[in-house]
Amino acid sequence: MFVRDFAEAKAFYSQCLGLTVEAADEEHGFCMFDTGAAKLIVEAVGNEDKEGQELVGRFTGLSFPVEDIQSTHRQLCAVGVKFSGAPEQQYWGGWLATFKDPSGNGLQLVQEPAQ
């Protein structure tokens, strides 16, 4: 995922979302987070990189699974995470809540339907 401000993004993903930093190269604006089943790689794009700037601030399609979306939503709102709205139940029975990182990249929380 591409971001404009590396330090801000690293703080957001580690402190707000609570992801563990596995590797980081601050000089080159690169960081890898452990999300459980996958790795999230965050890379800073300089202002002079016009093509790279087009990759910042888009919906990513990345979803973070949670057990209790209502509680997680409240906790993240309390630490300043900006959601587009409250969690919504989907036609397939699960719940989604969309939020943005400081660079405007769109991500989601997802709660699977009850069995």
Rosetta blueprint (number, residue, H / E / L):
1 M L
2 F E
3 V E
4 R L
5 D L
6 F H
7 A H
8 E H
9 A H
10 K H
11 A H
12 F H
13 Y H
14 S H
15 Q H
16 C H
17 L L
18 G L
19 L L
20 T E
21 V E
22 E E
23 A E
24 A E
25 D E
26 E H
27 E H
28 H H
29 G L
30 F E
31 C E
32 M E
33 F E
34 D E
35 T L
36 G L
37 A L
38 A L
39 K E
40 L E
41 I E
42 V E
43 E E
44 A E
45 V L
46 G L
47 N L
48 E L
49 D L
50 K H
51 E H
52 G H
53 Q H
54 E L
55 L L
56 V L
57 G L
58 R L
59 F E
60 T E
61 G E
62 L E
63 S E
64 F E
65 P E
66 V L
67 E L
68 D L
69 I H
70 Q H
71 S H
72 T H
73 H H
74 R H
75 Q H
76 L H
77 C H
78 A H
79 V L
80 G L
81 V L
82 K E
83 F E
84 S L
85 G L
86 A L
87 P L
88 E E
89 Q E
90 Q L
91 Y L
92 W L
93 G L
94 G L
95 W E
96 L E
97 A E
98 T E
99 F E
100 K E
101 D L
102 P L
103 S L
104 G L
105 N L
106 G E
107 L E
108 Q E
109 L E
110 V E
111 Q E
112 E L
113 P L
114 A L
115 Q L
